[in-house]
């Protein structure tokens, strides 16, 4: 089990490296003569495709198989990265490849989360989800600075090698995984009898999951708003970003065992609330020290909040519903990344940047309090229900 968790951590690092390598796609394209509008389209279509395919991602995962979905989708990611490496001319070509990239990346993430939910045994689930999520942080300290350096140093001809290498690593590791089997299975070989979205909403607190994941994702998406706010103050956003990563990495390593000692749903609301309160503090920060302080604690909240919400797929859903639960969780969080830019555009125009950000933080605080109350132990549809799902007959996948 420990080796499996390590393998999943590395896979998580690889697939997030694939996505994060394109954080500097806009300046890379600007250096090749693309307009800001064209660069924005090429950045946005990836996330549009990623969100749109989430619900279908569960169906694909169920039909093809969890492990095979990771293998095939990472293979498509390799093909897309290779296509951009060999030819980067026509704008329409770029758009098409970016759309396919988003589709493949989304399917891989749904399959990966489903695989985790099926194979990590309940006694190590909290620790496992926290440790695996560490892989999503490592690119912030490695791939992102490297791509920044390559683009700024005129070495952008090597830029496309990074996502190609990341996709190849994802593919090779997915090949080495064993077929997913629900932990605790007495060894039956019958195929998984996957449930429907109707079953998911009838048998699990799916409405609560959507609410919690969407508003947590909205708070997490504030990263796209924070840069504008801090630049208007004359501050350097990198101080906040770096301390955020440090706080998240700290809490996922030093505090990883807490995730097994307490109910995962208990962490969902408070971690979200810590992030929201840090945003409020950030609204009034006027120095780099303030950015580091609020960023570190924001990262600690995010460090627990993200794996806590991913763990809902296993804690609150029976094995046959976990593919759809994974798709629902990712779709709810992804949707917030579209809503916030729309709010930014209209809010900053009508209220001004500072006031719009302050209103946003108050919304985050209010919904975080609601989420905390909603997941209190003993609430109907909370963690106790997840115990019931564990007693259902397991299936192999």
Secondary structure, DSSP 8 states (H G I E B T S, - for coil): -HHHHHHHHHHHHHHHHHHHGGGGHHHHHHHTT--HHHHHHHHHHHHHHHHHTHHHHHHHHHHH-HHHHHHHHHHHHHHHHHHHHH----HHHHHHHHHHHHHHHHHHHHHHHHHHHHHS-GGGHHHHHHHHHHHHHHHHHTHHHHHHHHHHTT-GGGHHHHHHHHHHHHHHHHHHS---B-TT------------HHHHHHHS-HHHHHHHHHHHHHHHTTHHHHHHHHHHTT--HHHHHHHHHHHHHHHHHHTTTHHHHS-HHHHHHHHHHHHHHHHHHHHT--SHHHHHHHHHHHHHHHHHHHHHHHHHHHHSS-GGGHHHHHHHHHHHHHHHHHHHHHHHHHHHHHH-HHHHHHHHHHHHHHHHHHHHHHT-TT-TTSHHHHHHHHTS---B-
